[in-house]
Amino acid sequence: MKTHLHKYDLPDDLAFGPSVAIDTEAMGLNQHRDRLCLVQLSFDGINVHLVQFPKSNFDNSPNLKRLLTSDCQKIFHFARFDLAILQYSFGISIKNIYCTKVASHLVRTYTNKHGLKDLCKELLGIEVSKQEQTSDWGAETLSKDQIRYAATDVLHLHSLKLKLDALLSREDRHNLANATFDYLPFRAELDLYYGQSSDLMAYKIDDRG
């Protein structure tokens, strides 16, 4: 894994791929109150780009906005939260979504464990630590542990998508999954419209993972 840390935007010469794994870190779960602090991205499961926002300055991110609003597929885990805070912070609409958490709910009906840690362990045989999940992401300087944790959150999403796609095909649930993915940006808008839905706030921290 190679990690690249940027402030406020992606570099001008970064080549985008046909799909990108995305995650976010914020000060909390309420997008109206808790600011976006970090956006993590990976195009290949090897290089991870972290875009840090030490302050609430979201007007100087043209390259990141161009990526988020492009036609490339965006792979999330628990896309509902990430879409809401990205759309709220940048004032944009994001489409062409894939959510590994939604896919997991549709095909791993034999369990109630759909966190990123659970998926990595079962589908990829990889142990992922969630120790830094509740740390202070608004700090001016991120620790090495925070950077490692944030990068790991997107590192395996492409591989998980491949595994989940195979299960969606096996169970003949691709159409249902795609319809749900298409709905997620609107679900995020509803969360923002109602000032954060009560059922989203009821999610435990572990459920985001």
C-alpha positions as a Markdown table, in Angstrom:
| # | Residue | x | y | z |
|---|---|---|---|---|
| 1 | Met | 0.0 | 0.0 | 0.0 |
| 2 | Lys | 1.3 | 3.5 | -1.0 |
| 3 | Thr | -0.4 | 6.4 | 0.8 |
| 4 | His | -0.4 | 9.9 | -0.6 |
| 5 | Leu | -1.6 | 12.8 | 1.6 |
| 6 | His | -3.0 | 16.0 | 0.1 |
| 7 | Lys | -4.5 | 19.1 | 1.5 |
| 8 | Tyr | -7.9 | 20.3 | 0.1 |
| 9 | Asp | -7.7 | 18.7 | -3.3 |
| 10 | Leu | -6.2 | 16.0 | -5.5 |
| 11 | Pro | -3.1 | 16.9 | -7.6 |
| 12 | Asp | -3.7 | 18.2 | -11.2 |
| 13 | Asp | -1.8 | 15.3 | -12.9 |
| 14 | Leu | -3.6 | 12.4 | -11.1 |
| 15 | Ala | -5.1 | 10.1 | -13.7 |
| 16 | Phe | -8.6 | 8.8 | -12.8 |
| 17 | Gly | -9.6 | 5.2 | -13.5 |
| 18 | Pro | -13.0 | 3.7 | -14.5 |
| 19 | Ser | -13.9 | 3.2 | -10.8 |
| 20 | Val | -12.8 | 4.6 | -7.5 |
| 21 | Ala | -13.1 | 3.4 | -3.9 |
| 22 | Ile | -14.2 | 6.2 | -1.6 |
| 23 | Asp | -14.6 | 6.7 | 2.1 |
| 24 | Thr | -14.8 | 9.7 | 4.4 |
| 25 | Glu | -14.0 | 10.7 | 8.0 |
| 26 | Ala | -15.8 | 13.4 | 9.8 |
| 27 | Met | -16.2 | 14.9 | 13.3 |
| 28 | Gly | -19.4 | 12.9 | 13.8 |
| 29 | Leu | -22.5 | 11.5 | 12.2 |
| 30 | Asn | -24.5 | 14.7 | 11.8 |
| 31 | Gln | -23.6 | 16.3 | 8.5 |
| 32 | His | -25.2 | 19.7 | 9.5 |
| 33 | Arg | -23.1 | 19.8 | 12.7 |
| 34 | Asp | -20.0 | 17.7 | 12.1 |
| 35 | Arg | -17.7 | 18.8 | 9.3 |
| 36 | Leu | -16.0 | 16.6 | 6.7 |
| 37 | Cys | -12.3 | 16.1 | 7.6 |
| 38 | Leu | -10.9 | 13.6 | 5.2 |
| 39 | Val | -11.7 | 11.9 | 1.9 |
| 40 | Gln | -10.0 | 8.7 | 1.0 |
| 41 | Leu | -9.7 | 7.4 | -2.5 |
| 42 | Ser | -8.1 | 4.4 | -4.3 |
| 43 | Phe | -8.3 | 3.5 | -8.0 |
| 44 | Asp | -6.3 | 0.3 | -7.9 |
| 45 | Gly | -6.3 | -1.1 | -4.4 |
| 46 | Ile | -2.6 | -0.3 | -4.1 |
| 47 | Asn | -2.3 | 3.5 | -4.1 |
| 48 | Val | -4.5 | 5.5 | -1.6 |
| 49 | His | -5.0 | 9.2 | -1.9 |
| 50 | Leu | -6.1 | 11.0 | 1.3 |
| 51 | Val | -7.5 | 14.5 | 0.8 |
| 52 | Gln | -7.4 | 16.3 | 4.2 |
| 53 | Phe | -9.6 | 19.3 | 5.2 |
| 54 | Pro | -8.0 | 20.8 | 8.3 |
| 55 | Lys | -10.6 | 23.6 | 8.1 |
| 56 | Ser | -14.1 | 23.8 | 6.5 |
| 57 | Asn | -12.7 | 25.0 | 3.2 |
| 58 | Phe | -14.5 | 23.1 | 0.4 |
| 59 | Asp | -14.3 | 25.7 | -2.4 |
| 60 | Asn | -10.8 | 24.9 | -3.5 |
| 61 | Ser | -11.2 | 21.3 | -4.6 |
| 62 | Pro | -11.9 | 21.4 | -8.3 |
| 63 | Asn | -10.1 | 18.1 | -9.1 |
| 64 | Leu | -11.9 | 16.2 | -6.3 |
| 65 | Lys | -15.3 | 17.6 | -7.3 |
| 66 | Arg | -14.6 | 16.7 | -11.0 |
| 67 | Leu | -13.9 | 13.1 | -9.9 |
| 68 | Leu | -17.0 | 12.9 | -7.6 |
| 69 | Thr | -19.3 | 14.2 | -10.4 |
| 70 | Ser | -17.7 | 12.2 | -13.2 |
| 71 | Asp | -19.2 | 9.0 | -14.7 |
| 72 | Cys | -16.7 | 6.7 | -13.1 |
| 73 | Gln | -18.2 | 4.2 | -10.6 |
| 74 | Lys | -17.8 | 5.1 | -7.0 |
| 75 | Ile | -17.5 | 2.2 | -4.6 |
| 76 | Phe | -18.4 | 2.9 | -0.9 |
| 77 | His | -19.1 | 1.0 | 2.2 |
| 78 | Phe | -22.2 | 2.5 | 3.8 |
| 79 | Ala | -22.6 | 4.9 | 0.9 |
| 80 | Arg | -25.6 | 6.6 | 2.6 |
| 81 | Phe | -23.5 | 8.5 | 5.1 |
| 82 | Asp | -20.6 | 9.2 | 2.7 |
| 83 | Leu | -22.9 | 10.5 | 0.0 |
| 84 | Ala | -24.7 | 12.8 | 2.3 |
| 85 | Ile | -21.6 | 14.5 | 3.8 |
| 86 | Leu | -19.9 | 14.8 | 0.4 |
| 87 | Gln | -23.0 | 16.2 | -1.3 |
| 88 | Tyr | -23.6 | 18.6 | 1.6 |
| 89 | Ser | -20.0 | 19.8 | 1.9 |
| 90 | Phe | -19.4 | 20.3 | -1.9 |
| 91 | Gly | -22.9 | 21.1 | -3.0 |
| 92 | Ile | -22.8 | 18.4 | -5.7 |
| 93 | Ser | -24.8 | 15.4 | -6.8 |
| 94 | Ile | -23.0 | 12.0 | -7.0 |
| 95 | Lys | -24.2 | 9.2 | -9.3 |
| 96 | Asn | -23.0 | 5.7 | -10.4 |
| 97 | Ile | -22.8 | 4.3 | -6.9 |
| 98 | Tyr | -21.9 | 0.9 | -5.6 |
| 99 | Cys | -22.2 | 0.1 | -1.9 |
| 100 | Thr | -20.6 | -3.0 | -0.4 |
| 101 | Lys | -22.8 | -2.8 | 2.7 |
| 102 | Val | -26.0 | -2.9 | 0.7 |
| 103 | Ala | -24.6 | -5.7 | -1.5 |
| 104 | Ser | -23.7 | -7.6 | 1.6 |
| 105 | His | -27.2 | -7.2 | 3.1 |
| 106 | Leu | -28.7 | -8.6 | -0.2 |
| 107 | Val | -26.5 | -11.7 | -0.4 |
| 108 | Arg | -25.2 | -12.5 | 3.0 |
| 109 | Thr | -28.6 | -13.1 | 4.5 |
| 110 | Tyr | -27.2 | -15.8 | 6.8 |
| 111 | Thr | -25.7 | -13.1 | 9.1 |
| 112 | Asn | -26.3 | -9.7 | 10.6 |
| 113 | Lys | -22.7 | -8.7 | 10.4 |
| 114 | His | -22.2 | -6.4 | 7.5 |
| 115 | Gly | -19.4 | -4.1 | 8.7 |
| 116 | Leu | -16.3 | -3.6 | 6.6 |
| 117 | Lys | -14.3 | -5.6 | 9.1 |
| 118 | Asp | -16.6 | -8.5 | 8.9 |
| 119 | Leu | -16.6 | -8.5 | 5.1 |
| 120 | Cys | -12.8 | -8.3 | 4.8 |
| 121 | Lys | -12.5 | -11.2 | 7.2 |
| 122 | Glu | -15.0 | -13.5 | 5.6 |
| 123 | Leu | -14.6 | -12.7 | 1.9 |
| 124 | Leu | -10.9 | -11.8 | 1.7 |
| 125 | Gly | -9.4 | -13.5 | 4.8 |
| 126 | Ile | -8.0 | -10.1 | 5.9 |
| 127 | Glu | -8.1 | -8.7 | 9.5 |
| 128 | Val | -8.9 | -5.0 | 9.5 |
| 129 | Ser | -8.5 | -2.9 | 12.7 |
| 130 | Lys | -11.1 | -0.3 | 13.5 |
| 131 | Gln | -9.3 | 1.1 | 16.5 |
| 132 | Glu | -8.9 | 4.7 | 15.1 |
| 133 | Gln | -12.5 | 5.0 | 13.9 |
| 134 | Thr | -13.5 | 7.4 | 16.7 |
| 135 | Ser | -10.3 | 9.4 | 16.9 |
| 136 | Asp | -10.1 | 13.2 | 16.3 |
| 137 | Trp | -10.2 | 13.5 | 12.5 |
| 138 | Gly | -10.3 | 17.3 | 12.8 |
| 139 | Ala | -6.7 | 17.5 | 14.0 |
| 140 | Glu | -4.3 | 19.7 | 12.0 |
| 141 | Thr | -1.9 | 16.9 | 11.7 |
| 142 | Leu | -3.0 | 13.3 | 11.4 |
| 143 | Ser | -1.1 | 10.5 | 13.2 |
| 144 | Lys | 0.5 | 7.6 | 11.4 |
| 145 | Asp | -2.1 | 5.3 | 12.9 |
| 146 | Gln | -4.9 | 7.6 | 11.6 |
| 147 | Ile | -3.4 | 7.7 | 8.1 |
| 148 | Arg | -3.0 | 3.9 | 8.1 |
| 149 | Tyr | -6.5 | 3.3 | 9.3 |
| 150 | Ala | -8.0 | 5.7 | 6.8 |
| 151 | Ala | -6.1 | 4.2 | 3.9 |
| 152 | Thr | -7.1 | 0.7 | 4.9 |
| 153 | Asp | -10.8 | 1.7 | 4.7 |
| 154 | Val | -10.7 | 2.0 | 0.9 |
| 155 | Leu | -7.8 | -0.4 | 0.1 |
| 156 | His | -10.0 | -3.5 | -0.1 |
| 157 | Leu | -13.3 | -2.2 | -1.6 |
| 158 | His | -12.5 | -3.2 | -5.2 |
| 159 | Ser | -11.7 | -6.7 | -4.1 |
| 160 | Leu | -14.9 | -6.9 | -2.0 |
| 161 | Lys | -16.9 | -5.7 | -4.9 |
| 162 | Leu | -15.6 | -8.6 | -7.0 |
| 163 | Lys | -16.6 | -11.1 | -4.4 |
| 164 | Leu | -20.0 | -9.5 | -3.8 |
| 165 | Asp | -20.7 | -9.3 | -7.5 |
| 166 | Ala | -20.2 | -13.0 | -7.8 |
| 167 | Leu | -22.7 | -13.6 | -5.0 |
| 168 | Leu | -25.2 | -11.2 | -6.5 |
| 169 | Ser | -25.0 | -13.1 | -9.7 |
| 170 | Arg | -25.3 | -16.5 | -8.0 |
| 171 | Glu | -28.4 | -15.3 | -6.1 |
| 172 | Asp | -29.8 | -13.4 | -9.1 |
| 173 | Arg | -30.0 | -10.1 | -7.2 |
| 174 | His | -28.0 | -7.8 | -9.4 |
| 175 | Asn | -31.2 | -5.9 | -10.6 |
| 176 | Leu | -32.3 | -5.4 | -7.0 |
| 177 | Ala | -28.8 | -4.2 | -6.0 |
| 178 | Asn | -28.6 | -1.8 | -8.9 |
| 179 | Ala | -32.0 | -0.3 | -8.2 |
| 180 | Thr | -30.9 | 0.2 | -4.6 |
| 181 | Phe | -27.6 | 1.8 | -5.6 |
| 182 | Asp | -29.5 | 4.2 | -7.9 |
| 183 | Tyr | -31.7 | 5.3 | -4.9 |
| 184 | Leu | -28.8 | 5.9 | -2.5 |
| 185 | Pro | -28.1 | 9.6 | -3.6 |
| 186 | Phe | -31.8 | 10.4 | -3.0 |
| 187 | Arg | -31.7 | 8.6 | 0.3 |
| 188 | Ala | -28.8 | 10.8 | 1.3 |
| 189 | Glu | -30.6 | 13.9 | 0.2 |
| 190 | Leu | -33.6 | 12.9 | 2.4 |
| 191 | Asp | -31.2 | 12.6 | 5.4 |
| 192 | Leu | -29.9 | 16.1 | 4.7 |
| 193 | Tyr | -33.4 | 17.5 | 4.1 |
| 194 | Tyr | -34.7 | 16.2 | 7.4 |
| 195 | Gly | -31.6 | 17.3 | 9.3 |
| 196 | Gln | -30.3 | 13.8 | 9.8 |
| 197 | Ser | -32.8 | 10.9 | 10.0 |
| 198 | Ser | -33.4 | 9.4 | 13.4 |
| 199 | Asp | -32.7 | 5.8 | 12.1 |
| 200 | Leu | -29.3 | 6.9 | 10.8 |
| 201 | Met | -28.4 | 8.4 | 14.1 |
| 202 | Ala | -29.4 | 5.1 | 15.7 |
| 203 | Tyr | -26.6 | 3.3 | 13.9 |
| 204 | Lys | -23.9 | 2.2 | 16.2 |
| 205 | Ile | -20.4 | 3.4 | 15.3 |
| 206 | Asp | -19.5 | -0.3 | 14.5 |
| 207 | Asp | -22.3 | -0.4 | 11.9 |
| 208 | Arg | -20.4 | 2.2 | 9.8 |
| 209 | Gly | -17.4 | 0.0 | 9.7 |
